[in-house]
Amino acid sequence: MKIKQSILLMGLFLTAISFMSSTCNTEDDNPPDPGCSGYAQMTVTGYINNTFCFDDNLQFSYEAENQLVVFSAIVTINDAIYSCGITINDFTGEKSYACGLDKPGYIELVKHGNDNEYYKSQSGTVNVTKIDDTHFEATFNVEAKGYYNNKSVTLQGWAKK
């Protein structure tokens, strides 16, 4: 009887924690846009203001033994190719990872075309909510800076496989 009560209390506790974490960080929440059926969606604000639905060329690698996660997808718009890249080094499971040049998490928006640019995360987080050899789900909210133009943008979105 005590085991059932303990399991019930643990379930209620976990439900409460999940509810509290989802309501406390509403600005970081970015549920999948029903209009985007791709592998990732990224809303970019700042120097660029656009929302991208990355629906092509999915690349995903999860190397548990090397503690490494790599995810990328692309979208072609007119004559430009945009890619969303997520890398997590020292990966230890489903949780939030700090992003930046010297942090375990790394988010990047790359534009290939007439004016190439690489927006690399400087700060923020990537939150991995599901992962195994064939599945990956994460949300992110980071501040990024252009490699060539030195302009700042905010990258917020989700990724899934």
ZIUR-V307857 format. One line per field, one symbol per residue. ss: DSSP state (~ for helix, > for strand, _ for the rest). psi: psi as a letter, one per 30 degrees, with the letter a starting at -180 (. if undefined). burial: b if it has 9 or more other C-alpha atoms within 8 Angstrom, else e. Layout:
ss=???
psi=???
burial=???
This chain:
ss=_~~~~~~~~~~~~~~~~~~~~~~~_______________>>>>>>>___>>>>>_>>>>>>>>~~~_>>>>>>>>>>__>>>>>>>>>>______>>>>_____>>>>>>>>____>>>>>>>>>>>>>>>____>>>>>>>>>>>_____>>>>>>>>>_
psi=eeeeeeeeeeeeeeeeeeeeefffhfffkilkkffjgaflkkkklbekjlkkjjglhkkkkjiefghkkkklllkkjbgkkkkkkkkjlhkgajakkkkleglekkkkkkkkbejkkjjkkelalkjkfkkaffkkkllljlklkkeefgkklkjkalkk.
burial=eeeeeeeeeeeeeeeeeeeeebeeeeebebeeeeeeebbbbbbbbeeeeeeebbbbebebbbeeeebbbbbbbbbeeeebbbbbbbbbbebeebeebbbbeeebbbbbbbbbeeeebbbbbbbbbbbbbbbeeebbbbbbbbbbbbbeeeebbbbbbbbbe
